[in-house]
């Protein structure tokens, strides 16, 4: 089965091929004989009922400094010319991202869009977890500074972060000795119109923040992100290191609890974050971690992911 695949992503020239999950997904699609196209989110247009992308045919190879070849600009009708669209641009999950999901929703009866755009739009990563209150640490989402102060007084050791941030950016650990709490609240109020999220600090983060990949609602692999001694954040981009791991009984329980809802929402490729016994995020926009898990466990998760994509496509086409 040879399919036409359009990947909606950030500029491919800027990716790190030693890290980027989209790159290994593209490599696997190419191995299977699928024809690839690349387009930027801002090159998507809705005109007279048609969803058009100004795209380029794409070829990829695992070679540093020469990892891709793009063809000339083409205008492709995503409903008529493409079998599967992969949404793979990074957050921020802002109004441009949201608008893009609305546009892609027009083609979901003809073209398989992964992850499902309605599912993405209705599943902000730090809000979706609140539908599973038994799995998450004590959490507050608000723009009310007084409420945040009360939360801090109650717990004395909290994490503050933007509701729609990514990659560990502007994540603050506020303990009882912190003297910059008011300044941090002022910074959030200045730079964010949205509410922010506060969570009770989980000390187990010192042992690591576990990224678990779920494929069609089932856990497929994981790795541990261990923070630097001077950092509260375990994100690799914030200086964390990767370590091999296995799933605990609690983590298997978490996956079993959220898996059916992920499948229901059309969220085929998902990455969740678990610290200690708590689920902290469900990443549905552009989950990462495939290459690290492959390296640590000697697997090829992209093969399992494409098996799931193709299964969904066959089911859609009957």
Helices and strands as residue ranges (DSSP letters): E 4-8, G 12-14, H 21-31, E 35-39, G 41-43, E 44-47, E 50-60, E 68-77, E 84-87, H 95-104, G 105-107, E 112-114, H 117-121, H 125-128, G 129-131, E 139-142, H 145-155, E 158-162, E 172-174, H 181-191, E 196-200, G 203-207, E 209-215, E 218-226, G 236-238, E 241-243, H 249-264, E 269-275, E 278-283, H 290-297, H 301-317
